[in-house]
């Protein structure tokens, strides 16, 4: 009997020690967040990514009852900011406002020093389409007319972009055309030269071109996503025009791999609440983007699917893969 009692005492003691060891971690999760959240934006302040991140961060801070600090860490094709988060403490207090480059960079470059699995998907935040805008004086006014003109004159119709070689070349392949791509260092000069007529068209994100389209300085030919946009309801998709092309970019919330599931799930739930609110839907649409959200497992599945898609594209456009 004495041996039995001693065994029970030993077991109880071992359990107590195990619970004590777990307590700090459990307590930290229960108290999350216990300090300001750092939302890392891998781009300079002032751009589309930064604008959406700040709108989202403000709402997330309200929901969490904690300050959300926007931290711009540009450079390396977004790799600098992403790596900072990937190597941060996995406690949910350092988050990445990532985008499609987290999938593209490992395939096309600049290749990051970490694997995509080093980041924990939390939720999408927004989706943004590209739009092809033409100078008002070009001799075509609709998407079908633009495609017909491009097929009739290979290499003669120019299109500028902010170094979006991948997207423009994929469009050429999918549409069976040969637009003359003129890459620029940024979206602003690429747009300015399309407006002035230095180039025939410009390929850019909707938020970049929307004011110029609404102001009559550019005419919209087509949007690149599979469905029409609420901000440009009369502009057809390339899919509608018979081109197998459904491309856009996404913004999403990610954390360092190993972040406790309870924290990831809570952040995902709050993101779904925020991005589903009429206030945020209206704000995001006003900028030319669309609000979005999903569960961590769905975000993870999307990343895997996109990786497979772009790996196949890389095989058909090997010259765009950085060595």
C-alpha positions in Angstrom: 0.0 0.0 0.0 2.8 2.4 0.9 4.5 1.8 -2.5 1.2 2.4 -4.2 0.7 5.7 -2.4 4.3 6.8 -3.2 3.6 5.9 -6.9 0.5 8.1 -6.8 2.4 11.0 -5.2 5.2 10.7 -7.8 2.6 10.7 -10.6 0.8 13.7 -9.2 4.1 15.5 -8.8 5.2 14.8 -12.3 1.8 16.1 -13.6 2.1 19.2 -11.6 5.6 19.9 -12.9 4.4 19.3 -16.5 1.5 21.7 -16.0 3.9 24.3 -14.5 6.1 24.0 -17.5 3.2 24.6 -19.8 1.7 27.4 -17.8 3.8 30.3 -19.1 2.9 29.4 -22.7 -0.7 28.9 -21.9 -0.8 32.1 -19.9 0.8 34.0 -22.7 -1.8 32.8 -25.2 -4.6 33.7 -22.8 -3.3 37.2 -22.4 -2.6 37.7 -26.2 -2.0 40.4 -27.1 0.0 41.7 -24.1 2.0 44.3 -26.1 1.6 46.3 -29.3 1.3 44.4 -32.5 3.9 45.1 -35.2 2.3 44.8 -38.7 5.2 44.7 -41.1 4.6 46.1 -44.6 7.4 45.0 -47.0 6.9 48.2 -49.1 7.5 51.9 -48.6 4.9 54.1 -47.0 2.3 55.7 -49.4 1.6 53.0 -51.9 -1.5 50.8 -52.4 -0.2 48.0 -50.0 0.6 50.5 -47.3 -2.8 52.2 -47.6 -4.7 49.0 -47.3 -2.5 47.8 -44.4 -3.1 51.0 -42.4 -6.8 50.7 -42.9 -6.8 47.1 -41.8 -4.4 47.7 -38.9 -6.5 50.5 -37.5 -9.5 48.1 -37.3 -7.5 45.2 -36.0 -6.2 47.4 -33.2 -9.8 48.3 -32.2 -10.8 44.6 -32.1 -7.8 43.5 -30.1 -7.8 46.5 -27.7 -4.1 47.0 -28.5 -2.1 49.3 -30.6 -1.1 48.0 -34.1 2.1 49.7 -35.3 2.7 49.8 -39.1 6.3 49.0 -39.7 7.5 49.6 -43.3 10.4 47.4 -44.2 10.9 47.6 -48.0 13.6 46.0 -50.1 14.6 42.8 -51.6 11.4 42.5 -53.6 9.5 42.2 -50.2 12.0 39.6 -48.9 13.5 41.9 -46.3 10.2 42.5 -44.5 9.0 38.9 -44.9 12.2 37.5 -43.6 12.0 39.7 -40.5 8.6 38.2 -39.7 9.6 34.7 -40.6 12.5 34.9 -38.1 10.6 36.7 -35.4 9.3 35.2 -32.2 6.2 33.1 -33.0 3.8 34.7 -30.5 1.5 36.6 -32.8 2.9 40.1 -31.9 4.8 40.4 -35.2 2.7 40.0 -38.3 3.4 40.3 -42.0 1.1 42.1 -44.4 2.2 39.9 -47.2 1.1 39.5 -50.8 1.5 37.4 -53.9 5.2 38.0 -54.0 5.5 35.5 -51.1 4.6 32.8 -53.7 6.3 34.3 -56.7 9.7 35.1 -55.3 10.7 31.5 -54.5 10.0 30.6 -58.1 11.0 33.7 -60.2 13.2 35.6 -57.7 14.6 37.4 -56.0 14.7 34.1 -54.1 14.3 34.6 -50.3 16.6 33.1 -47.7 13.7 31.2 -46.1 11.1 28.8 -47.3 7.4 29.8 -47.6 6.7 27.2 -44.8 8.5 29.6 -42.4 5.3 31.8 -42.5 2.0 30.8 -41.0 -1.0 31.8 -43.1 -3.8 33.6 -41.1 -6.2 35.1 -43.5 -6.6 36.9 -46.8 -7.3 40.6 -46.4 -7.9 41.9 -50.0 -7.7 41.0 -53.6 -6.7 43.5 -56.3 -7.0 43.1 -60.1 -4.9 44.5 -62.9 -6.5 46.6 -65.6 -5.3 47.5 -69.1 -5.8 51.2 -69.7 -5.3 52.8 -73.1 -4.5 56.3 -74.2 -7.8 57.9 -75.5 -6.3 58.6 -78.9 -5.5 54.9 -79.8 -7.5 53.6 -82.7 -9.4 51.1 -80.6 -12.0 51.6 -77.8 -12.9 48.2 -76.5 -11.3 45.1 -75.3 -12.1 43.0 -78.4 -10.9 45.8 -80.6 -7.6 46.0 -78.7 -7.0 42.2 -79.0 -7.8 42.4 -82.7 -5.5 45.3 -83.3 -2.7 43.5 -81.3 -3.1 40.4 -83.4 -3.1 42.4 -86.6 0.1 44.3 -85.7 2.5 42.1 -83.6 5.0 44.1 -81.6 3.5 47.4 -82.7 1.2 48.2 -79.8 3.1 49.3 -76.7 2.2 48.7 -73.1 4.0 50.1 -70.1 4.1 48.6 -66.6 6.0 48.8 -63.3 8.3 45.9 -64.3 5.4 43.5 -64.5 7.2 41.4 -67.2 5.8 38.1 -65.9 2.1 39.2 -66.1 2.4 40.9 -69.5 4.3 38.0 -71.1 1.8 35.6 -69.7 -1.0 37.7 -71.3 0.8 37.6 -74.6 1.0 33.8 -74.5 -2.6 33.3 -73.3 -4.1 35.8 -75.8 -1.9 34.9 -78.7 -0.7 38.4 -79.2 2.6 40.3 -79.0 2.3 43.5 -77.1 5.5 45.6 -77.0 6.2 45.7 -73.3 8.0 48.8 -71.9 9.0 48.3 -68.3 9.3 51.3 -65.9 10.7 51.6 -62.4 7.3 52.5 -61.0 3.6 52.6 -61.7 3.5 56.4 -61.7 5.8 57.0 -64.6 4.4 54.1 -66.5 0.9 55.6 -66.1 2.1 59.1 -66.9 3.5 58.1 -70.3 0.4 56.2 -71.2 -1.7 59.3 -70.4 0.6 61.5 -72.5 0.7 59.1 -75.4 4.4 58.1 -75.1 3.1 54.5 -75.0 -0.2 53.2 -76.2 -1.4 51.4 -73.1 -0.5 50.7 -69.5 -0.9 47.5 -67.4 -1.3 48.3 -63.7 -3.3 47.6 -60.6 -6.8 49.0 -60.5 -6.1 51.4 -57.6 -3.2 53.0 -59.7 -5.3 53.6 -62.8 -8.8 54.1 -61.4 -8.6 57.9 -61.0 -7.2 58.3 -64.6 -10.0 56.0 -66.0 -12.7 57.9 -64.0 -11.2 61.2 -65.1 -11.3 60.2 -68.8 -7.5 60.3 -69.2 -7.4 56.6 -69.9 -10.0 54.2 -71.3 -10.2 50.8 -69.7 -9.9 47.8 -72.1 -10.2 44.8 -69.7 -9.6 43.7 -66.2 -7.5 40.6 -65.4 -9.6 38.7 -62.8 -12.2 36.1 -63.6 -15.2 38.3 -62.6 -16.0 42.0 -63.2 -15.3 44.6 -60.6 -17.8 46.7 -58.7 -15.7 49.7 -59.3 -15.5 49.1 -63.1 -18.8 47.3 -63.8 -18.8 48.0 -67.5 -15.3 46.8 -68.1 -15.2 43.2 -69.3 -12.8 40.6 -68.0 -10.2 39.0 -70.3 -12.0 35.7 -69.6 -15.1 37.2 -71.2 -13.1 38.1 -74.2 -12.0 34.5 -74.7 -8.6 34.7 -73.0 -7.8 32.1 -70.4 -6.3 34.6 -68.0 -7.4 35.1 -64.4 -4.7 36.9 -62.6 -4.5 39.4 -59.8 -2.7 39.9 -56.5 -3.7 39.3 -53.0 -2.9 40.8 -49.6 -2.9 38.6 -46.6 -1.9 38.3 -42.9 0.9 35.9 -42.0 2.9 35.2 -38.9 6.0 33.2 -38.1 5.6 29.5 -38.3 4.9 27.9 -34.9 2.6 30.6 -33.8 0.1 28.9 -31.4 -3.1 27.8 -33.2 -5.3 29.6 -30.7 -3.7 32.9 -31.7 -3.8 32.2 -35.4 -7.5 31.3 -35.2 -8.3 34.3 -33.2 -6.5 36.7 -35.6 -8.2 34.9 -38.6 -11.6 35.2 -37.0 -11.1 38.9 -36.3 -9.8 39.5 -39.9 -12.9 37.8 -41.3 -15.1 40.1 -39.1 -13.2 43.2 -40.1 -13.1 42.5 -43.8 -16.7 41.5 -43.9 -17.9 44.8 -42.3 -19.7 47.2 -44.6 -17.3 50.0 -43.5 -14.2 48.1 -44.7 -15.9 46.7 -47.8 -16.7 50.3 -48.8 -13.2 51.7 -48.0 -11.4 48.9 -49.9 -13.7 49.2 -52.9 -13.3 53.0 -53.0 -9.6 52.4 -53.5 -10.2 50.0 -56.4 -9.6 46.7 -54.5 -11.9 44.1 -53.1 -12.2 43.0 -49.4 -11.4 39.3 -48.8 -10.9 36.9 -46.0 -10.6 33.1 -45.3 -9.7 30.5 -42.8 -6.0 29.6 -42.2 -6.4 26.1 -43.8 -8.1 27.7 -46.8 -5.3 30.3 -47.1 -2.7 27.5 -46.9 -4.5 25.5 -49.6 -4.6 28.6 -51.8 -0.8 29.2 -51.4 -0.1 25.6 -52.4 -2.4 25.9 -55.5 -0.8 29.2 -56.6 2.7 27.7 -56.1 1.8 24.9 -58.5 0.3 27.3 -61.0 3.3 29.6 -61.1 5.7 26.7 -61.2 4.0 25.6 -64.4 4.2 29.2 -65.8 7.9 29.3 -65.0 8.4 26.3 -67.3 6.9 28.2 -70.2 8.7 31.4 -69.4 12.1 30.2 -68.1 13.9 33.4 -69.2 12.0 35.2 -66.4 13.4 33.0 -63.7 16.4 34.7 -62.0 19.5 32.6 -61.8 
